[in-house]
């Protein structure tokens, strides 16, 4: 799942080397994916009114439901 998010975010930003995607799993099985990018590119990842970030979250939720997992995506620091 991390590779998928990383691929999507790298296609959006100008500085692909600054993209850092990490995964954290809680005790109850929920997975949180943290996305960090260059502050100059944050607007490109979030999008106008958060539409791009919402689309990424929806896509990840769709893929994760097939695996019966609960996955959250958080953008920022």
MISE-54186 format. One record per residue (C-alpha): residue number from 0; x, y, z. Coordinates in steps of 0.2 Angstrom, whole numbers. Each point is the difference from the previous one (the first is absolute). Layout:
MISE-54186
NUM, X, Y, Z
...
end
This chain:
MISE-54186
0, 0, 0, 0
1, 15, 12, 4
2, 7, -3, -18
3, -17, 5, -7
4, -2, 16, 10
5, 19, 4, -4
6, -3, -2, -19
7, -15, 11, 0
8, 8, 14, 10
9, 16, 0, -10
10, -10, 3, -16
11, -7, 16, 8
12, 15, 8, 7
13, 14, 10, -8
14, 14, -7, 12
15, -2, -19, 0
16, 15, -3, 11
17, -9, 9, 15
18, -14, -12, 1
19, 0, -11, 15
20, -14, -12, 3
21, 0, -11, 16
22, -13, -12, 7
23, -5, -3, 18
24, -11, -14, 6
25, -10, 2, 16
26, -4, -14, 12
27, -18, -2, -6
28, 7, -3, -18
29, -3, 17, -7
30, 13, 7, -12
31, 5, 18, -1
32, 10, 6, -15
33, 10, 16, 3
34, 4, 10, -15
35, 13, 14, 1
36, 5, 11, -15
37, 10, 16, -2
38, -11, 15, 7
39, 0, 8, -18
40, -8, -16, -7
41, -13, -2, 14
42, -13, 10, -9
43, 1, -11, -15
44, -2, -15, 11
45, -15, 7, 9
46, -8, 8, -15
47, -14, 13, -1
48, -11, -2, 15
49, 9, -16, 4
50, -7, -9, -15
51, 16, -9, -5
52, 3, -6, 18
53, -18, -6, 1
54, 2, -10, -16
55, 16, -8, 6
56, -8, -5, 16
57, -15, -7, -10
58, 11, -10, -11
59, 10, -7, 14
60, -17, -4, 10
61, -6, -9, -15
62, 15, -11, -2
63, 2, -3, 18
64, -18, -6, 1
65, 4, -15, -11
66, 13, -5, 13
67, -12, 3, 14
68, 11, 13, 8
69, -3, 17, 7
70, 12, 12, -7
71, 2, 19, 3
72, 11, 12, -10
73, 7, 16, 9
74, 9, 14, -9
75, 12, 12, 8
76, 13, -1, 13
end
